[in-house]
Amino acid sequence: MSELRRKTNPERRAEWWTTLPSAGWLLIFFAIPTLLIVVMSFKPAGPYGGFGEGWSLKAWVDMGNPSYPTVLWRTIRLSLAATLICIALGLPVGFLLGRSDAKTRSILLLLVVVPFWTNFLIRVYAWKVLLHPSGFFRETLVSFGVIGENTLLLYNEWAVLLVMVYAYVPFAILPIYASAEKFDFALLDAARDLGASSIRAFWLVFVPGVSRGVMAAVVMVLIPALGSYIIPELVGGPTGEMIGNKIAQRVFIDRNWPHAAALATVLMIVTLLPVLFAFAQEKRESIAVGKKGGDASS
């Protein structure tokens, strides 16, 4: 037993030293700032902005403003909708990438990654120009009679949703493709041989087979979508505001930093929920795999 302990202790120390840089990074740049924001939400606002002396619950009491539940619900609703649409687009694209030959796959991956070569702000501004009342896209739709002369494509929730899907769909495609690359596509052929249609085989065999990639895609799309600021600021207008815009208003316009900290705390809680769900799901899958392995060995 002592010999086993001597073997395991160095291994544990090596694991600690390996984990220390990433753990320190998370502690300094995530855990401590998060804790500071939560603490700052319990400070009073200063008479000239910033923080005042002492402690106060006023920032949290002000969260009862009727506009905040509406903005929070809009944030969650648009983020979930954008995530679902991105996953719906990412699954067939990931499937196509997984089944393509090396040359075709390289071209398709390049098309997915090319938008990242352009600054994010410029891409959002490009959509603002396209959706503008005198923009090419709107005038084209009007000329073909798809929309009416008085229909606005800009400064509403639909514009925010459209640009969010455009901006975040690569974050859904890449994790799904990473799982599809390891997927055994012979299983789809076997499912079709057993009488399943192509669509049924896709949903019942391929989608569960890349479930980890789908879960990663959900997290990678939903988290930045919840914290969106630039997109609703440029194309959303007053009716497309999200919680990130309210935080920016409290910081830069009102200089009510405790209130901004309270809003940021709420946003962090909402953002952490999908991460915790994904972690719990991963843990359940690991336990299930461990039990299967134990049963097989016994």
Order of alpha helices (4+ residues) and beta strands (2+ residues): alpha-alpha-alpha-alpha-alpha-alpha-alpha-alpha-alpha-alpha-alpha-alpha-alpha
